Amino acid sequence: MFSLHCTKKLLDRIKPELEAPRAGTTRLGNWYATALFWKPQMALVVNERTLLPVLLPLAPAATLAQRFPIALRDVLQALDMPAEFIDSEISGMSEVVYAKTANRSILGVMNEFVYLAEGYREQDGSVDPVWLSLRLAGTPCGPLYKGAVFPDKAVRELIQGGVIH
């Protein structure tokens, strides 16, 4: 189980039933999501603990939460994370609770990721979600400066039992 904290523009698009956020049952925990109105439209989902970004197609928006674990698996596999960790995370994501955003720091990181992703997309002409996710995962993030600094390294630290700052 995990909570998906959605921005207003994404909530307006998917119109889910909102609940109070709950503690996630996976090691990565809860996620934040927003809509990117590109062509094709995408969703950016960012992990609350590690700031790992995952991009995936927005359409159909109503099934975003069900499709997200598959996109997460693709990104974790591309980052060469251990198969046991990936399987454990994905199996723990069968239930989702939709909630409003609650952490302004993560919203700021998401805004930076959107800006960078737009630049990468224009520079390289690629809208491949896994490729863009990997590029963003190698971005230093202010909230991680006391530890791993980069989201991809923060996930590795979490897997090895380290504390994410």
TAKALIN-V748958 format. One record per backbone hydrogen bond with DSSP energy under -1.0 kcal/mol. NH is the residue of the N-H (numbers start at 0). CO is the residue of the C=O. Records with the same first field share a line. If there is no record, write none. Layout:
NH = CO / CO
This chain:
1 = 94
3 = 96
4 = 30
5 = 98
6 = 32
10 = 6
11 = 7
13 = 9
14 = 10
18 = 97
24 = 0
30 = 2
31 = 45
32 = 4
33 = 43
35 = 41
37 = 35
41 = 35
42 = 55
43 = 33
44 = 53
45 = 31
46 = 51
47 = 29
50 = 46
53 = 44
55 = 42
57 = 40
62 = 59
63 = 60
66 = 62
67 = 63
70 = 66
71 = 67
72 = 68
73 = 69
74 = 70
75 = 71
76 = 72
77 = 73
78 = 74
79 = 76
80 = 75
85 = 81
86 = 82
87 = 83
88 = 84
89 = 85
90 = 86
91 = 87
92 = 89
96 = 1
98 = 3
106 = 102
107 = 103
108 = 104
109 = 105
110 = 106
111 = 107
112 = 108
113 = 109
114 = 110
115 = 111
116 = 112
117 = 113
118 = 114
119 = 115
120 = 116
121 = 117
122 = 118
123 = 119
124 = 120
131 = 127
132 = 128
133 = 129
134 = 130
135 = 131
136 = 132
138 = 135
140 = 148
143 = 140
144 = 141
146 = 143
148 = 143
149 = 147
151 = 136
153 = 149
154 = 150
155 = 151
156 = 152
157 = 153
158 = 154
159 = 155
160 = 157
161 = 156
